[in-house]
Amino acid sequence: MTRLPILLLVLPLLVVANGARAQGGNVGVNSDAFVDQVGAANSVAVTQSGAAVARIAQQGTTQTLQLTQHVAGSGGSARIDLDMRGLINDAVVTQHGVAVATVAIAGTGNSLWLAQSGGVAGAANAVALAQNGIGNSATLAQYGSGNAIALTQTRNDNMAAISQTGTNLAIRMTQDGGGRAIVSQVNR
């Protein structure tokens, strides 16, 4: 019993669930969320303010994630490390401020919608995505200075819609299936 209060102080949001819904919100200087779900129907909704880290792992038949991270001013960065494995995977991620997203989605119905805004020179927005499976799809949008995307989707249907607006824009893309990519880069 003495470990639980200490654990809750160190990890503001920790959820381990079997086929469950997890919902949480963190506000503060360091806003961390760690979620690990295994089961048939997993759902996570997290909203974070301040310097934010979210590590989410979901495994099962159906996974959904809705994550919003907001970092105001120069108060740190927003980071998501997401690992989804299952038949139906659906993730919606919105990051405001200097943001980093590392996403791995393996399964049948792969899908990701991710938006980042507010990167500044020297501390840019970055997305690394790897999808492995049948449906594949990614919609990525970045706004700010110094945006970078590396996308790998491997076999089957693939589809990537990528939009970058700002300065110092970079995209490295590999799609090894049906392909199709819509890319827009606007240097402002």
C-alpha positions as CSV (number, residue, x, y, z in Angstrom):
1,M,0.0,0.0,0.0
2,T,2.8,2.4,0.6
3,R,3.9,2.2,-3.1
4,L,0.6,3.4,-4.6
5,P,0.8,7.1,-3.4
6,I,4.4,7.3,-4.5
7,L,3.6,5.8,-7.9
8,L,0.7,8.3,-8.4
9,L,3.0,11.2,-7.7
10,V,5.6,10.1,-10.3
11,L,3.1,9.1,-13.0
12,P,0.1,11.5,-13.0
13,L,-1.9,9.2,-15.3
14,L,-1.2,5.4,-15.4
15,V,-3.8,3.1,-16.8
16,V,-3.5,-0.7,-17.4
17,A,-6.7,-2.1,-18.7
18,N,-8.2,-5.2,-20.4
19,G,-10.7,-4.2,-23.0
20,A,-11.5,-0.9,-21.4
21,R,-11.9,2.8,-21.7
22,A,-9.3,5.1,-20.3
23,Q,-10.0,8.8,-20.0
24,G,-7.8,11.4,-18.3
25,G,-6.6,15.0,-18.3
26,N,-3.4,16.5,-17.0
27,V,-2.5,20.1,-16.5
28,G,0.8,21.4,-15.2
29,V,4.4,21.8,-15.8
30,N,5.1,18.2,-16.5
31,S,2.0,16.4,-17.7
32,D,2.7,12.6,-18.3
33,A,0.3,9.9,-19.3
34,F,1.2,6.2,-19.6
35,V,-1.5,3.8,-20.9
36,D,-1.2,0.1,-21.6
37,Q,-4.4,-1.7,-22.8
38,V,-4.9,-5.3,-23.9
39,G,-8.3,-6.7,-24.8
40,A,-11.1,-6.7,-27.4
41,A,-12.2,-3.1,-27.4
42,N,-9.7,-0.5,-26.1
43,S,-10.4,3.2,-26.1
44,V,-8.2,6.1,-24.8
45,A,-9.0,9.8,-24.5
46,V,-6.3,12.1,-23.0
47,T,-5.9,15.9,-22.9
48,Q,-2.6,17.3,-21.6
49,S,-1.4,20.9,-20.9
50,G,2.1,22.0,-20.2
51,A,5.2,20.0,-21.1
52,A,3.5,16.7,-22.0
53,V,4.6,13.1,-22.6
54,A,2.1,10.3,-23.5
55,R,3.2,6.7,-24.0
56,I,0.2,4.6,-25.2
57,A,0.2,0.9,-26.0
58,Q,-2.9,-0.8,-27.2
59,Q,-3.3,-4.4,-28.3
60,G,-6.5,-6.2,-29.2
61,T,-9.3,-6.3,-31.8
62,T,-10.4,-2.6,-31.8
63,Q,-8.2,0.3,-30.6
64,T,-9.1,4.0,-30.6
65,L,-7.1,6.9,-29.3
66,Q,-8.0,10.6,-29.1
67,L,-5.1,12.7,-27.7
68,T,-4.7,16.4,-27.4
69,Q,-1.5,18.0,-26.1
70,H,-1.1,21.8,-25.6
71,V,2.2,23.4,-24.7
72,A,2.0,27.2,-24.4
73,G,5.1,29.4,-25.0
74,S,8.5,28.0,-24.5
75,G,7.5,25.7,-21.6
76,G,8.8,22.5,-23.1
77,S,7.4,20.1,-25.7
78,A,4.7,17.6,-26.4
79,R,5.6,14.0,-27.1
80,I,3.5,11.0,-28.1
81,D,4.9,7.4,-28.3
82,L,2.1,5.3,-29.7
83,D,2.0,1.5,-30.4
84,M,-1.3,0.1,-31.7
85,R,-1.7,-3.6,-32.7
86,G,-4.9,-5.2,-33.7
87,L,-7.5,-5.5,-36.4
88,I,-9.1,-2.1,-36.2
89,N,-6.8,0.8,-35.2
90,D,-7.9,4.5,-35.2
91,A,-5.8,7.3,-33.8
92,V,-6.5,11.1,-33.7
93,V,-3.6,13.1,-32.3
94,T,-3.5,16.9,-32.0
95,Q,-0.3,18.6,-30.7
96,H,0.2,22.3,-30.1
97,G,3.6,23.7,-29.4
98,V,6.9,22.0,-30.2
99,A,5.8,18.5,-30.8
100,V,7.3,15.0,-31.5
101,A,5.2,12.0,-32.5
102,T,6.5,8.4,-32.8
103,V,3.8,6.1,-34.1
104,A,3.7,2.4,-34.9
105,I,0.4,0.8,-36.0
106,A,0.3,-2.8,-37.0
107,G,-2.8,-4.6,-38.0
108,T,-5.6,-4.7,-40.6
109,G,-7.5,-1.4,-40.6
110,N,-4.5,1.0,-40.0
111,S,-5.4,4.7,-39.7
112,L,-3.9,7.9,-38.3
113,W,-4.9,11.5,-38.3
114,L,-2.2,13.8,-36.8
115,A,-1.9,17.6,-36.6
116,Q,1.0,19.5,-35.1
117,S,1.3,23.3,-34.9
118,G,3.7,25.8,-33.3
119,G,7.1,24.5,-34.0
120,V,9.9,27.1,-33.9
121,A,13.3,27.0,-35.5
122,G,15.7,24.8,-33.6
123,A,12.8,23.0,-31.9
124,A,10.7,21.7,-34.7
125,N,7.7,19.5,-35.1
126,A,8.6,15.9,-36.0
127,V,6.6,12.8,-37.0
128,A,7.9,9.3,-37.4
129,L,5.2,6.8,-38.6
130,A,5.5,3.2,-39.6
131,Q,2.3,1.2,-40.5
132,N,2.4,-2.5,-41.3
133,G,-0.7,-4.1,-42.6
134,I,-3.6,-4.1,-45.0
135,G,-5.7,-0.9,-44.9
136,N,-3.0,1.8,-44.2
137,S,-3.9,5.5,-44.3
138,A,-2.3,8.6,-42.8
139,T,-3.3,12.2,-42.7
140,L,-0.6,14.4,-41.4
141,A,-0.6,18.2,-41.0
142,Q,2.2,20.4,-39.7
143,Y,2.2,24.2,-39.2
144,G,5.2,26.2,-38.0
145,S,8.9,26.3,-38.5
146,G,11.2,23.3,-39.0
147,N,8.7,20.5,-39.7
148,A,9.8,17.0,-40.6
149,I,7.9,13.8,-41.5
150,A,9.3,10.3,-42.1
151,L,6.5,7.9,-43.2
152,T,6.8,4.2,-44.0
153,Q,3.6,2.2,-44.7
154,T,4.8,-1.1,-46.4
155,R,2.4,-3.5,-48.0
156,N,-1.3,-3.2,-49.1
157,D,-3.4,-0.2,-49.8
158,N,-1.4,2.7,-48.4
159,M,-2.5,6.4,-48.8
160,A,-0.9,9.4,-47.3
161,A,-2.2,13.0,-47.3
162,I,0.5,15.3,-46.0
163,S,0.4,19.0,-45.5
164,Q,3.2,21.2,-44.3
165,T,3.0,25.0,-43.9
166,G,5.9,27.0,-42.5
167,T,9.7,27.1,-43.1
168,N,12.4,24.4,-43.2
169,L,10.0,21.6,-44.4
170,A,11.1,18.0,-44.9
171,I,9.3,14.8,-45.9
172,R,10.9,11.4,-46.4
173,M,8.3,8.8,-47.6
174,T,8.2,5.1,-48.4
175,Q,5.0,3.4,-49.4
176,D,5.3,-0.2,-50.6
177,G,1.8,-1.2,-51.6
178,G,-1.0,0.6,-53.4
179,G,0.8,3.9,-52.8
180,R,-1.1,7.2,-53.6
181,A,0.2,10.3,-51.9
182,I,-1.1,13.9,-51.8
183,V,1.6,16.3,-50.5
184,S,1.3,20.0,-50.0
185,Q,4.3,22.1,-48.8
186,V,3.9,25.9,-48.4
187,N,7.0,27.8,-47.4
188,R,6.0,30.8,-45.3
